[in-house]
Amino acid sequence: MGIRRAVQRMAATGVLLAAPVALAVPAAAAPPEKIEISEPIDFVAEDYCDVEGFDVQISGVFEAVLQIRIRRGLEYFSEHQRVTTTHTVDGRSISVVSKPFFKDLHIEDQGDTLLITGFGTGPESVYGPDGKAIARNPGQFRFRVTIDKETGEELDFELLKESTGRNDDFCAAVLPVLQG
């Protein structure tokens, strides 16, 4: 799986992993709960963009504001993120700035599992060493996730709608820069 697809999948499920599974709660209207998150990012992406043996250091910051609202007795999540990373190898680097928004659209309680339909949208821009944009993806996508209510484990992930709008090929844009 390419680094971009891996990051999109992590982001798509990030709302679900960053907070407890939606549980039945009293139907009383209450203001949404807000949780602010700020975490450093620092890891080596092995076989970056599916290039065997090409490992890239990725560093940056993940910031988010998660909101939890009660609707029909279930917790619905929405999350505004800002993810800023630098991808570096042998002194060459690119920067990636993503500002996605994720939201649960519909939750269906199926007894032992929850079927959650959601969407993600927001701009992602990739910048070369000179600071100029070399790739962009401002599109929107929809997904469905099945969650085990008892464990919170993701049982299934289905992409319902591919990213809309401009969708530049991340690897085609960054590999020439990072491989020199």
C-alpha positions in Angstrom: 0.0 0.0 0.0 1.4 3.4 -1.0 2.2 5.9 1.8 -0.6 8.2 0.6 -3.2 5.5 0.7 -1.9 4.4 4.1 -2.2 7.9 5.4 -5.7 8.4 3.9 -6.9 5.1 5.5 -5.3 6.1 8.8 -7.0 9.5 8.6 -10.3 8.0 7.6 -10.3 5.7 10.5 -8.6 8.3 12.8 -11.9 9.6 14.1 -12.8 6.1 15.2 -9.4 5.3 16.7 -9.0 8.6 18.5 -12.1 8.2 20.6 -14.3 5.6 22.2 -16.7 3.6 20.1 -20.2 5.1 19.8 -22.3 3.8 22.7 -25.9 4.1 23.6 -26.4 7.1 25.9 -29.3 9.1 27.3 -31.1 11.1 24.6 -30.8 14.4 26.5 -29.5 17.3 24.4 -26.2 18.4 25.6 -23.5 20.7 24.0 -20.9 18.7 22.0 -17.9 17.5 23.8 -14.6 18.9 22.4 -11.2 17.2 22.6 -8.1 18.8 21.4 -5.2 16.6 20.3 -1.6 17.4 19.4 0.9 14.6 18.8 4.3 14.6 17.2 4.9 12.4 14.1 8.3 10.7 13.7 8.8 7.4 11.9 10.6 5.8 9.0 8.3 4.8 6.1 9.9 1.7 4.7 9.5 0.9 1.0 8.1 4.5 0.5 5.6 4.7 -2.4 6.1 0.9 -2.9 9.8 1.3 -3.9 11.6 -1.6 -2.3 14.4 -0.6 0.0 13.6 3.2 -0.3 13.1 4.3 3.3 12.0 7.9 4.1 12.0 9.7 7.5 8.7 11.4 8.1 8.5 14.0 10.9 5.9 16.6 11.8 2.8 17.3 13.9 -0.8 15.9 14.0 -3.3 18.4 15.5 -7.0 17.9 15.8 -10.2 19.1 17.4 -12.6 16.2 17.9 -16.3 16.9 18.6 -18.7 14.3 20.0 -22.4 14.9 19.6 -25.3 12.7 20.8 -27.9 11.8 18.2 -30.6 9.2 18.5 -28.8 7.8 21.6 -25.4 7.3 19.8 -22.2 9.3 19.8 -21.4 10.9 16.5 -17.9 12.1 15.8 -16.5 14.9 13.7 -12.9 16.0 13.6 -10.9 18.9 12.1 -7.3 18.0 11.6 -4.1 19.7 10.6 -1.2 17.4 9.7 2.1 18.9 8.7 4.9 16.6 7.8 8.4 16.7 6.3 9.5 13.7 4.3 13.4 13.5 4.2 16.0 11.2 2.6 19.7 11.9 2.1 19.2 15.7 2.7 16.3 16.0 0.2 12.9 16.8 1.5 9.3 17.6 0.6 6.6 19.0 2.9 3.0 17.9 3.1 0.2 20.0 4.6 -3.2 18.3 5.1 -6.3 20.0 6.6 -8.9 17.2 6.5 -12.3 17.1 8.1 -14.0 13.8 9.0 -17.6 13.3 10.0 -19.9 10.4 10.9 -23.0 10.8 8.7 -25.0 7.7 9.8 -24.6 5.1 12.5 -26.6 1.9 12.4 -26.6 -0.2 15.6 -26.6 -3.8 14.4 -26.6 -5.5 17.8 -23.0 -6.6 18.3 -21.6 -4.2 15.7 -22.0 -0.6 14.6 -22.1 0.3 10.9 -20.7 3.8 10.5 -20.9 5.7 7.2 -18.7 8.8 7.1 -16.9 11.2 4.8 -13.6 13.0 4.7 -12.8 16.2 2.9 -10.3 19.0 2.9 -7.2 20.1 1.1 -3.8 18.3 1.0 -0.9 20.1 -0.7 2.7 18.8 -1.3 5.5 21.3 -1.5 8.9 20.8 -3.1 12.2 22.0 -1.6 11.7 25.5 -3.2 8.3 25.8 -1.4 6.2 25.6 -4.6 3.3 23.2 -4.7 4.0 20.0 -6.7 0.8 18.1 -5.9 -2.7 18.7 -4.5 -5.8 16.8 -3.5 -8.8 18.9 -2.3 -11.3 16.1 -2.9 -13.9 14.4 -0.7 -14.4 10.7 -0.2 -17.0 8.5 1.6 -16.5 5.3 3.6 -18.2 2.7 5.7 -16.6 1.1 8.8 -17.9 -1.9 10.8 -16.9 -1.7 14.5 -17.2 -4.4 17.1 -19.2 -2.7 19.9 -17.5 -4.7 22.7 -13.9 -4.4 21.7 -13.9 -1.2 19.5 -12.0 -3.2 16.9 -12.5 -2.3 13.2 -13.9 -5.4 11.5 -14.3 -4.0 8.0 -13.5 -0.8 6.0 -15.2 -0.1 2.7 -14.4 2.9 0.4 -17.8 4.0 -0.9 -16.7 6.9 -3.1 -13.2 7.6 -4.3 -11.8 11.1 -3.9 -13.5 13.7 -6.0 -12.0 16.7 -7.8 -8.3 17.1 -8.4 -6.3 14.1 -7.3 -2.7 14.4 -8.2 -0.5 11.3 -8.0 1.4 11.7 -4.8 4.2 9.3 -5.6 4.7 10.5 -9.2 5.1 14.0 -7.8 7.5 13.2 -4.8 9.7 10.4 -6.0 11.7 12.5 -8.5 12.4 15.0 -5.8 13.3 12.5 -3.0 15.2 10.1 -5.2 17.3 12.9 -6.7 
